[in-house]
Amino acid sequence: MPGTASLSWLEDAIPVATRFDDPYFSLKGGLEETRHVFLGGNDLPARLQDGFRIAELGFGTGLNLLTLALAWRRQDPEGTGLLHYTTFEAFPMAVEDMARALRHFPEAAAIAAPLLAAMSAGEARFRLPGIAVEIVHGDVRDTLPAWTGRADAWFLDGFSPAKNPEMWGETLMAEVAHHTAKGGTFATYTAAGHVRRALAGAGFEVSRLPGFAGKRHMSAGVLR
């Protein structure tokens, strides 16, 4: 497993990846950003049901997973269904840094204990209530082609294409499409033209949507 992420902090609360000089979430509210971009962009939680499969590029603080868990708990209050969540991460965050970041979001922090315990134990496969989680460590250009699964929805949450272009290239976006179920979707905060073209070239019908907190645009799409 690669070494942990190297961080600096903004306002003592927002982690910034020094390797990419990019914050892990919006300075204007990471939890609401996840709800707007990754849940809303994939038409979730409306599409969630037992067996639904989510995949993610860039696990980071785990905030996207916890935000999904909150939505799923409201959608399935009896806890009868199971989602499957696979996330690809090259530079995992140290558990103490993850806990520090999540304290900024009390709603997410309140359900973070099982996640933090799994991370402390070095587990790559674990359960949250109603969600089976797998963290795939390593360079996603190697690990995604080797993955045998397919997702019904993708959270494309790598660092900015301008800061981390390797995570947004045509070859990798084609792999995302290859590992998407027919009618599956993606959502991402970026509206960079070359990313949208790569996803369209891979077979997605791509839409440009209003972004979060004053950001003009984001992108979402469905595999036809």
Secondary structure, 3 states (H helix, E strand, C coil): CCCCCCEEEECCCEEEECCCCEECCCCCCHHHHHHHHHHHHCCCCCCCCCCCEEEEECCCCCHHHHHHHHHHHHHCCCCCCCEEEEEEECCCCCHHHHHHHHCCCHHHHCCCHHHHHHHHCCCCEEEECCEEEEEEECCHHHHHHHCCCCEEEEEECCCCCCCCHHHHCHHHHHHHHHCEEEEEEEEECCCCHHHHHHHHHCCEEEEEEECCCCCCEEEEEEEC
